[in-house]
Amino acid sequence: MNENCSCKAGFVTLIGRPNVGKSTLMNRLIGQKIAITSSKPQTTRNRIQTVLTKPEGQIVFLDTPGIHKSKNKLGDYMVNAAERTLDEVDVILWLVEPTNYIGAGERHIIEQLKKVRTPVILVINKMDTVKKEAMLSCIDTYRSELDFQEIVPVSALKGNNTDELVRCIFKYLPYGPAFYDEDTITDQPMRQIVSELIREKALRLLQDEIPHGVAVTVESMKERGKICHIEATIVCERESHKGIIIGKGGGMLKKIGSAARPEIEELLEMHVNLQLWVKVKKDWRDSDYLLKNFGYNPKGD
């Protein structure tokens, strides 16, 4: 793509409650299965993105943790990060299901969207599951709640009307050069995303017992039928830390796996069989080689 041409490029965030099809839509738009998530407390500058490059320009998609009523401090952070993103992007895509009922979660999102000046496109997913009359009724219901730039029904699963959605997004992006090479699809692999989710849960559950001296490597991810089998290793710096991570009778390790699994399943949109192990790599945080192996940039933050 010629940087001097009259092309457009910008950032687009997807928001919505769980199970509305954000990951499915993301995969559909960029043309391959890549599940993404947003920045973590310890890796704020390494936010994971996916990229769609077309002749008319480039769209950089950001997924958010979701705007919801949080149940813990981690949830507070995730909600704050999502709400901050609304002012940092060029376009907001809000995914909803085709229904006339607007629940408390959607009401909260509406109140947040009223505070921003960013163009909002309402995306009504799963259009293939309802009749035209029901879809029109849903459009009328949401139209009365907020002044959307566009309302676009789609089927992320079947690909219906997704080309129209892309066309609408480009209408609201600024002119400018691309942010990524045209062959870029994402800036991080799915294994790295999964490892960050596991690490996040380990840090939260271990609290101050083992300060940030843990890393996670995903040894394998294999899909068999409708289940993704994941083998991952939690790496720590000392033998004493290993015992704390495993816990009495393996209890702590089971807690970490149980906390991480639901979010990984939501990310991958399939059932997950997660197996965790613990290994000691002495002073790995001081090793450039190990840092790179664990997905960190030794010269980064």
Secondary structure, 3 states (H helix, E strand, C coil): CCCCCCCEEEEEEEECCCCCCHHHHHHHHHCCCCCCCCCCCCCHHHCCEEEEEECCEEEEEEECCCCCCCCCHHHHHHHHHHHHHCCCCCEEEEEECCCCCCCHHHHHHHHHHCCCCCCEEEEECCHHHCCHHHHHHHHHHHHCCCCCCEEEECECCCCECHHHHHHHHHHCCCECCCCCCCCCCECCCHHHHHHHHHHHHHHHHHCCCCCCCEEEEEEEEEEECCEEEEEEEEEECCHHHHHHHHCHHHHHHHHHHHHHHHHHHHHHCCEEEEEEEEEECCCHHHCHHHHHHCCCCCCCC
